[in-house]
Amino acid sequence: MVNAESIKRWLIKAAPRIIKATMKGFFWFVLLYLVPMLILSISGIPVNLFPDYIRLLGAFATITVFFVVAAELFSKTVFQHAFNMAKAIVLMVFFVYSLNGGFLTANFGAINVTVDLRVYLAMVLTINFLGLTKSALQALNFLSERTETSQPIKRE
């Protein structure tokens, strides 16, 4: 049965991680959403010129902040690495969706502009795949170190 004393001890133990996760989440939100929106408003570029990309910017910031906070809350556990792997997979899907498979089309009245970004999309996907591989290897290393320290070797 859970009593008030055990909850208090858990909160004292988890408070530094919660504070650190909150600070990191706020930092990434400012960096990924507020700064680009501030730059757009200062530069005089009308925000309604690219409404879909403003929405995608918000989605990207939300995804990144969620996974940064979740990984920080579960730091020093295997779930930290699981969240990092999930972040890499979700971001790969997000980039393919947001870049429309590598072809961007913009209509400016009677002018249609199509840009081929498949090479850049391949670079971004490669970087995310390397991040996924890194997180998987870190999870494997974490589990192997945990196994080595938790089970002593019996010598006869």
Secondary structure, 3 states (H helix, E strand, C coil): CCCHHHHHHHHHHHHHHHHHHHHHHHHHHHHHHHHHHHHHHHHCCCHHHCHHHHHHHHHHHHHHHHHHHHHHHCCCCHHHHHHHHHHHHHHHHHHHHHCHHHEEEEEECCEEEEEECHHHHHHHHHHHHHHHHHHHHHHHHHHHHHHHHHCCCCCC
